[in-house]
Amino acid sequence: MFSKIFNNNPPLLSKKGKELIKLYEKMITEGYFKKVNDKIVKIKKDKGFEQFLIRKHRHEILNILSSFEISSLLDYGSGGCDWEENGFHNQLSAKKFFNLDEVVTFEPSRKKNFIKKLDCVISFDVLEHVYINDLKKVISTIYKNAKKLVIIRVATTEAGALLPNGENAHITVRPPIWWKGYLDAISVDYPNITTYLYCDVASKTISTSWKNLSYDQKKEYKIVL
């Protein structure tokens, strides 16, 4: 019982991880600097990290959620996205567009610290912001709170946004094959969960999906990337 409760809690971040949360809180309340066409511009407070990054992939994700009969979803690292607000697609909210009964948003930089195990966990453009020594904890938390499906999108290049200390906001920049291998090492412990991974590379999106249980059902031993 106690382990089950613990598994659904947010990950216990390192000292640097907690410091990063504070930096993002500052960016939200005070604004931040961003590189735009080789110029540094100031983004006003409350204007950062609010866009629905999943909008670009909304039709594909709708098909995925429908095929897995997803009715509840945890948005891990939701930023300022409001799943109840109309206008995500025409006059529909994101919740209605994706035909969801329940949505929980987790965003520690905005004091949204509640996590609940739901059908699907989606995390868009979050992991590249995570300190490397906290990454395993964060990804494990994502899988622990998914009943059927995990959908992850990760950027593989530097961001335009800068942290208040001057560093690039994308602190863990790695190629797609690195992210696939990292997720493989964790998803093996959750064989019944299907994973969809999207990686942005040079303004293009590449994607892959897998379910570890299906590997055991193959005659072959070799699993091709």
FIROFI-229759 format. One line per 8 residues: for each residue x negated, y, z negated of N, C-alpha, C. Coordinates in steps of 0.1 Angstrom, whole numbers, plus 5000, padded with zeros to 4 digits. Last residue first. Layout:
N
X,Y,Z,X,Y,Z,X,Y,Z  ...
This chain:
225
4840,4987,5343,4844,5001,5339,4852,5007,5350  4849,4954,5340,4844,4964,5348,4849,4978,5344  4840,4928,5320,4850,4939,5321,4844,4950,5329  4834,4894,5323,4830,4907,5326,4841,4917,5327  4848,4871,5320,4842,4876,5308,4838,4891,5310  4880,4861,5333,4867,4866,5334,4861,4871,5321  4906,4856,5327,4897,4845,5328,4883,4849,5328  4923,4877,5303,4916,4875,5316,4908,4862,5315
4930,4882,5277,4940,4875,5286,4934,4872,5300  4912,4899,5266,4913,4885,5261,4921,4876,5270  4920,4923,5278,4907,4917,5281,4907,4902,5278  4944,4930,5266,4944,4925,5280,4931,4918,5284  4936,4942,5243,4942,4928,5242,4942,4922,5256  4928,4967,5250,4918,4957,5247,4923,4943,5247  4938,4985,5277,4943,4979,5265,4934,4967,5262  4933,5016,5295,4930,5002,5292,4937,4998,5279
4925,5040,5321,4934,5035,5310,4930,5020,5308  4913,5071,5333,4912,5057,5332,4921,5052,5321  4905,5099,5355,4913,5092,5344,4911,5077,5345  4893,5132,5361,4893,5117,5364,4899,5111,5352  4899,5163,5376,4902,5154,5365,4901,5140,5369  4878,5191,5383,4886,5179,5387,4888,5171,5375  4861,5210,5375,4874,5215,5379,4883,5203,5384  4839,5193,5367,4838,5203,5378,4852,5206,5384
4860,5172,5350,4846,5173,5355,4846,5182,5368  4878,5161,5323,4877,5172,5333,4862,5173,5337  4893,5130,5317,4881,5139,5316,4880,5149,5327  4916,5111,5300,4914,5121,5310,4901,5129,5307  4926,5079,5291,4916,5089,5289,4915,5098,5302  4949,5060,5274,4947,5068,5286,4937,5079,5283  4953,5029,5258,4946,5042,5259,4946,5047,5273  4974,5009,5239,4970,5013,5252,4964,5027,5252
4970,4987,5212,4972,5001,5216,4966,5003,5230  4962,4963,5204,4976,4964,5209,4979,4978,5214  4937,4964,5193,4938,4957,5206,4952,4959,5212  4918,4982,5177,4933,4984,5178,4937,4978,5192  4892,4978,5178,4898,4975,5165,4913,4977,5166  4886,4988,5203,4885,4973,5201,4892,4969,5188  4884,5015,5200,4897,5009,5204,4897,4994,5203  4857,5020,5195,4867,5022,5184,4880,5015,5188
4843,5015,5217,4838,5009,5205,4847,5011,5193  4857,5029,5237,4857,5014,5237,4853,5009,5223  4850,5055,5230,4864,5051,5227,4865,5036,5227  4824,5054,5239,4826,5058,5225,4840,5053,5221  4827,5049,5266,4820,5040,5258,4823,5042,5243  4841,5072,5274,4847,5059,5276,4840,5049,5267  4822,5092,5268,4834,5092,5261,4841,5078,5262  4802,5085,5287,4799,5085,5273,4811,5084,5264
4815,5089,5311,4811,5075,5307,4807,5074,5293  4818,5118,5311,4829,5109,5310,4826,5094,5305  4792,5134,5291,4798,5129,5304,4809,5119,5301  4797,5159,5265,4791,5146,5270,4798,5142,5283  4795,5181,5240,4796,5180,5255,4789,5168,5259  4805,5193,5213,4801,5180,5217,4804,5178,5232  4812,5219,5212,4800,5216,5205,4795,5201,5208  4826,5244,5227,4825,5230,5229,4812,5225,5224
4821,5271,5221,4831,5264,5213,4832,5249,5215  4786,5280,5217,4797,5276,5226,4808,5268,5218  4777,5303,5190,4776,5290,5198,4788,5288,5207  4783,5326,5176,4777,5327,5189,4775,5315,5197  4798,5324,5154,4784,5324,5152,4776,5325,5165  4824,5322,5163,4820,5335,5157,4805,5335,5154  4822,5305,5195,4824,5305,5181,4819,5319,5175  4836,5314,5226,4824,5313,5218,4829,5313,5203
4850,5301,5256,4851,5306,5243,4838,5304,5235  4845,5286,5278,4843,5300,5280,4842,5306,5266  4827,5255,5272,4838,5263,5272,4835,5278,5276  4808,5230,5291,4809,5241,5280,4822,5249,5283  4823,5199,5299,4814,5210,5302,4816,5221,5291  4843,5180,5296,4829,5175,5296,4819,5186,5300  4872,5177,5276,4864,5185,5285,4849,5180,5284  4896,5152,5274,4884,5158,5269,4877,5166,5279
4926,5138,5264,4920,5145,5274,4908,5153,5268  4943,5108,5255,4932,5118,5252,4927,5125,5264  4968,5090,5241,4965,5097,5253,4955,5108,5249  4978,5059,5230,4969,5070,5227,4966,5077,5240  5005,5039,5218,4998,5046,5229,4990,5057,5224  5019,5026,5197,5018,5020,5210,5007,5026,5219  5014,5038,5172,5020,5025,5172,5019,5018,5186  4988,5057,5158,4995,5053,5170,5001,5039,5169
4971,5061,5137,4984,5067,5136,4993,5065,5149  4947,5050,5142,4954,5045,5131,4969,5050,5131  4938,5066,5164,4942,5052,5166,4951,5047,5155  4931,5090,5149,4941,5090,5161,4946,5076,5163  4912,5080,5131,4925,5085,5126,4935,5086,5137  4892,5074,5149,4898,5063,5142,4911,5068,5136  4885,5100,5157,4891,5091,5167,4898,5079,5160  4875,5110,5132,4887,5117,5139,4893,5107,5149
4854,5093,5126,4865,5095,5117,4877,5100,5124  4837,5098,5149,4843,5085,5146,4855,5085,5137  4831,5126,5145,4839,5121,5157,4845,5107,5155  4815,5137,5127,4829,5135,5123,4837,5128,5134  4791,5141,5139,4791,5131,5128,4805,5129,5122  4797,5161,5159,4794,5147,5163,4795,5137,5151  4826,5181,5155,4812,5179,5151,4809,5164,5153  4848,5188,5181,4846,5180,5168,4831,5178,5167
4855,5197,5205,4853,5207,5195,4849,5201,5181  4860,5175,5221,4848,5183,5224,4845,5194,5214  4885,5168,5211,4873,5160,5207,4860,5167,5210  4904,5184,5224,4902,5185,5210,4888,5179,5206  4920,5182,5248,4909,5192,5246,4906,5195,5232  4947,5167,5233,4942,5173,5246,4932,5184,5242  4961,5139,5223,4950,5148,5218,4944,5154,5231  4988,5120,5210,4982,5127,5222,4972,5138,5216
5001,5090,5200,4992,5101,5196,4986,5107,5208  5033,5074,5198,5021,5079,5206,5014,5090,5199  5049,5066,5177,5048,5058,5188,5035,5061,5196  5032,5075,5145,5043,5076,5155,5040,5067,5167  5024,5083,5113,5023,5073,5123,5035,5073,5132  5016,5117,5106,5026,5106,5105,5023,5096,5116  5001,5144,5088,5000,5133,5098,5010,5122,5096  4998,5178,5080,5006,5165,5079,5004,5156,5091
4986,5202,5082,4977,5191,5078,4985,5178,5076  4983,5231,5094,4992,5220,5097,4985,5207,5094  4967,5253,5092,4973,5248,5080,4984,5238,5082  4954,5258,5115,4966,5266,5113,4974,5260,5101  4933,5241,5115,4929,5255,5115,4942,5264,5114  4946,5216,5117,4941,5221,5104,4937,5235,5104  4973,5205,5131,4963,5215,5135,4957,5221,5122  4996,5184,5144,4985,5184,5134,4975,5194,5139
5030,5180,5148,5018,5187,5152,5008,5188,5141  5053,5156,5157,5046,5161,5146,5033,5168,5152  5085,5150,5170,5072,5155,5173,5066,5160,5160  5112,5129,5180,5104,5135,5169,5090,5138,5174  5124,5122,5204,5132,5125,5192,5125,5131,5181  5117,5133,5237,5113,5128,5224,5123,5131,5213  5116,5139,5265,5126,5130,5260,5122,5124,5246  5099,5157,5276,5094,5144,5274,5103,5134,5268
5116,5180,5275,5111,5175,5288,5106,5161,5287  5120,5183,5247,5131,5178,5256,5127,5173,5269  5094,5191,5240,5101,5180,5233,5112,5174,5242  5090,5213,5255,5082,5202,5257,5088,5189,5251  5122,5227,5265,5111,5227,5256,5103,5214,5260  5134,5240,5297,5133,5229,5287,5121,5231,5278  5137,5256,5317,5143,5261,5305,5141,5251,5294  5107,5248,5333,5120,5256,5335,5125,5261,5321
5090,5236,5307,5093,5233,5321,5107,5238,5324  5088,5253,5285,5076,5245,5289,5078,5240,5303  5110,5267,5278,5101,5273,5288,5089,5265,5291  5116,5267,5242,5120,5266,5256,5110,5272,5265  5099,5251,5216,5102,5264,5223,5105,5261,5238  5090,5229,5204,5105,5232,5203,5109,5244,5211  5063,5227,5204,5071,5217,5212,5086,5220,5212  5040,5251,5206,5053,5249,5200,5062,5240,5209
5006,5254,5201,5016,5249,5209,5029,5246,5201  4982,5262,5190,4994,5270,5187,5006,5266,5195  4968,5231,5184,4966,5245,5186,4978,5253,5182  4969,5204,5179,4980,5210,5188,4977,5224,5191  4956,5180,5170,4949,5192,5174,4958,5200,5184  4977,5157,5181,4966,5158,5172,4957,5169,5177  5010,5152,5180,5000,5160,5188,4989,5163,5178  5027,5123,5179,5019,5131,5171,5009,5139,5180
5060,5113,5188,5047,5117,5192,5040,5125,5182  5087,5091,5198,5080,5099,5188,5066,5101,5191  5094,5075,5219,5104,5084,5214,5099,5093,5203  5084,5057,5247,5080,5065,5236,5091,5075,5232  5084,5036,5266,5096,5039,5258,5092,5046,5245  5064,5034,5284,5062,5028,5271,5073,5030,5261  5075,5048,5305,5072,5034,5307,5069,5027,5294  5076,5074,5294,5089,5067,5297,5086,5052,5298
5050,5081,5292,5058,5080,5280,5070,5072,5282  5043,5081,5319,5036,5072,5310,5045,5070,5298  5060,5101,5330,5061,5087,5335,5055,5077,5325  5049,5123,5315,5063,5119,5314,5066,5105,5318  5024,5124,5326,5025,5120,5312,5040,5116,5309  5030,5132,5352,5023,5120,5350,5025,5115,5335  5041,5157,5346,5049,5147,5353,5043,5133,5351  5020,5171,5331,5033,5168,5325,5041,5157,5332
4995,5181,5335,4997,5167,5337,5011,5162,5333  4997,5208,5328,4991,5204,5341,4994,5190,5345  5006,5207,5302,5015,5211,5312,5010,5207,5326  4987,5202,5283,4993,5190,5289,5002,5194,5300  4981,5227,5273,4971,5221,5283,4977,5208,5289  4998,5253,5265,5001,5238,5266,4992,5232,5277  4980,5278,5247,4985,5272,5259,4987,5257,5258  4966,5286,5225,4981,5285,5224,4987,5279,5236
4940,5294,5221,4944,5280,5219,4959,5279,5217  4945,5329,5213,4937,5318,5216,4943,5304,5213  4960,5349,5203,4961,5346,5217,4953,5334,5222  4955,5356,5177,4968,5348,5180,4970,5345,5194  4936,5384,5186,4940,5374,5176,4953,5368,5180  4923,5388,5219,4930,5392,5208,4934,5381,5198  4891,5383,5232,4904,5378,5232,4911,5382,5219  4868,5403,5248,4874,5399,5235,4888,5395,5237
4843,5391,5271,4855,5398,5268,4860,5394,5255  4814,5391,5290,4820,5387,5277,4831,5396,5273  4810,5379,5323,4812,5390,5314,4817,5385,5301  4810,5359,5341,4797,5364,5337,4798,5376,5328  4838,5354,5342,4831,5359,5354,4818,5366,5350  4840,5354,5309,4849,5355,5320,4841,5362,5332  4835,5341,5277,4828,5344,5290,4838,5344,5301  4849,5356,5248,4849,5346,5258,4842,5351,5271
4853,5360,5212,4848,5364,5225,4847,5352,5235  4884,5363,5193,4871,5358,5196,4866,5363,5210  4906,5370,5165,4902,5370,5179,4888,5364,5181  4913,5368,5138,4906,5379,5142,4903,5380,5157  4928,5344,5136,4932,5356,5129,4926,5369,5133  4914,5325,5152,4929,5327,5153,4933,5340,5147  4888,5327,5143,4891,5330,5157,4906,5333,5159  4891,5318,5116,4887,5332,5119,4890,5336,5133
4898,5291,5121,4907,5300,5114,4904,5314,5117  4873,5284,5132,4885,5284,5141,4896,5292,5134  4857,5285,5109,4854,5293,5121,4866,5295,5130  4869,5265,5094,4870,5279,5089,4867,5289,5101  4863,5243,5109,4877,5246,5107,4878,5261,5103  4835,5243,5105,4841,5246,5119,4855,5249,5118  4833,5236,5079,4829,5249,5083,4834,5253,5096  4841,5209,5080,4850,5219,5073,4846,5233,5077
4819,5199,5095,4833,5198,5100,4842,5208,5094  4799,5203,5076,4799,5211,5089,4812,5210,5096  4807,5185,5057,4805,5199,5054,4806,5208,5066  4831,5162,5073,4818,5166,5067,4818,5180,5063  4865,5153,5065,4854,5159,5074,4842,5162,5065  4886,5128,5064,4878,5136,5054,4865,5141,5062  4915,5129,5085,4901,5125,5082,4894,5134,5072  4948,5129,5070,4938,5135,5079,4924,5130,5075
4964,5097,5063,4959,5110,5059,4950,5115,5069  4970,5071,5069,4978,5081,5076,4974,5095,5071  4953,5056,5053,4951,5056,5067,4958,5067,5075  4964,5059,5028,4951,5066,5031,4949,5067,5046  4986,5043,5029,4988,5057,5027,4976,5065,5031  4974,5018,5032,4983,5023,5043,4985,5038,5042  4960,5016,5009,4952,5017,5021,4961,5022,5032  4982,5013,4991,4973,5025,4990,4965,5027,5003
4992,4988,5000,5000,5000,5000,4991,5013,5000
